[in-house]
Amino acid sequence: MTEFLLIRHATNDFVKTGRLAGWTPDVHLNAEGRAQAAALGERLAHTRLDAAYSSPLERCVETAQVVLAHHPHLTLTLLEALGEVRYGAWQGAELGKLAARKLWRAVQINPSRVRFPEGETMRAAQMRAVDALEQLAEQHPRQRVAIFSHSDVIKMILAYYLGIHLDLFQRIEIAPASLSILRLGFPRPSILQINETSYLPRAGAEVPDPRQAEHLERITALTVEAIGPKGNRVFYFQAAQENESEPFTFIIEKAQALQLASQIETIIDPVATRAAHLLAFVQPEKIVFRVGQVALEYDSEQARLHLTLTELLGEGQGTPRQSHMALTPEQALALAEQARRVALHTTKGNN
């Protein structure tokens, strides 16, 4: 039996660039990341380690060096098989532009069939990492081995040994500087824990993440629209705010538009409520973000529906932004009718 400590690298500043890091060189830990690595080092200071292996990328090596300062008898070995997914032509590209591509949707829904342009398949990335662990298990029987790698790679390793299809691996959460434990033995592997972060320092309330939330107040009108050629339409959510010359635009999925319509119609009685006027759709020049999740709550005291749109981000790309807006029942009903009309029209005639 071999026990693997699967450790994701700590935080770095590259996520603030809004680009996909991949194998980009010279991505180093920032101050927060160094503090995380130090806390992880303290967490493992009195844990016996028999060997340590790392992705060759700097952010992993620097995390490992902080941890191994408590284990001076160990030598860190670099393994390319533990490195980040090779994104090929996508490496260094802007996430906002990548999110508008059809392949991005496949990455989120059906990654087992994805090959990145000039890069590798997700299947190959998973198999090289799993093969590396199997080889290390043979080299280190009855030992505990620290593995320093990346979010998607660790998630794919855990998915494999949990018996989860690769298409579902994104359901596993692996945070920066987190610790997961895998035992490889006979007759079957065991997962002891996933994504422990209890030892990490918590960010103070006095330093909020500027990407975390945006409240849109005094919403005057909303709409949902779809534009683009047949078979490749893009759905947009737009909200006009009082005293703003341009509406706020978000990219959503057709399924999200229908979901939102259904939620609104469940809460609001369309017979008793008169719909408000719709926002006249404006060709978007700037997208706030692509929506990954839609949430709706009803405030009975104020007779308002609180809509929260959460940003869709690639794994390891920071904290998703959120936009919060309060809608009147009339605005919500108008939005639901338009969302359903646009989505169903696309279903019948344009897909």
MOVEN-V781735 format. One record per backbone hydrogen bond with DSSP energy under -1.0 kcal/mol. CO is the residue of the C=O (numbers start at 0). NH is the residue of the N-H. Records with the same first field share a line. If there is no record, write none. Layout:
CO = NH / NH
This chain:
0 = 141
1 = 183
2 = 144
3 = 181
4 = 146
5 = 179
6 = 148
8 = 176
10 = 29
12 = 15
13 = 16
14 = 17
17 = 94
19 = 91
20 = 23
29 = 33
30 = 34
31 = 35
32 = 36
33 = 37
34 = 38
35 = 39
36 = 40
37 = 41
38 = 42
39 = 43
43 = 46
50 = 145
51 = 76
52 = 147
53 = 78
56 = 59 / 60
57 = 61
58 = 62
59 = 63
60 = 64
61 = 65
62 = 66
63 = 67
66 = 69
67 = 70
70 = 73
76 = 53
78 = 81
79 = 82
84 = 86
85 = 119
86 = 89
87 = 90
89 = 92
92 = 19
93 = 97
94 = 98
97 = 100
101 = 105
102 = 106
103 = 107
104 = 108
105 = 109
109 = 112
110 = 113
113 = 121
115 = 118
116 = 88
119 = 115
120 = 124
121 = 125
122 = 126
123 = 127
124 = 128
125 = 129
126 = 130
127 = 131
128 = 132
129 = 133
130 = 134
131 = 135
132 = 136
133 = 137
134 = 138
135 = 139
139 = 142
142 = 2
143 = 49
144 = 4
145 = 52
146 = 6
147 = 54
148 = 8
149 = 153
150 = 154
151 = 155
152 = 156
153 = 157
154 = 158
155 = 159
156 = 160
157 = 161
158 = 163
164 = 167
165 = 168
167 = 170
168 = 171
174 = 177
177 = 7
178 = 195
179 = 5
180 = 191 / 192
181 = 3
182 = 189
183 = 1
189 = 182
192 = 180
195 = 178
196 = 199
203 = 206
208 = 211
213 = 323
217 = 241
220 = 239
221 = 278
222 = 237
224 = 235
226 = 233
228 = 231
233 = 226
234 = 251
235 = 224
236 = 249
237 = 222
238 = 247
239 = 219
240 = 243
247 = 238
248 = 287
249 = 236
250 = 290
252 = 256
253 = 257
254 = 258
255 = 259
256 = 260
257 = 261
258 = 262
259 = 263
260 = 264
261 = 265
262 = 266
263 = 267
288 = 250
289 = 311
292 = 309
294 = 307
296 = 305
298 = 302 / 303
303 = 298
304 = 326
305 = 296
306 = 324
307 = 294
308 = 322
309 = 291 / 292
313 = 316
320 = 310
321 = 213
322 = 308
323 = 215
324 = 306
326 = 304
327 = 331
328 = 332
329 = 275 / 333
330 = 334
331 = 335
332 = 336
333 = 337
334 = 338
335 = 339
336 = 340
337 = 341
338 = 342
339 = 343
340 = 344
341 = 345
342 = 346
343 = 347
344 = 348
345 = 349
349 = 230
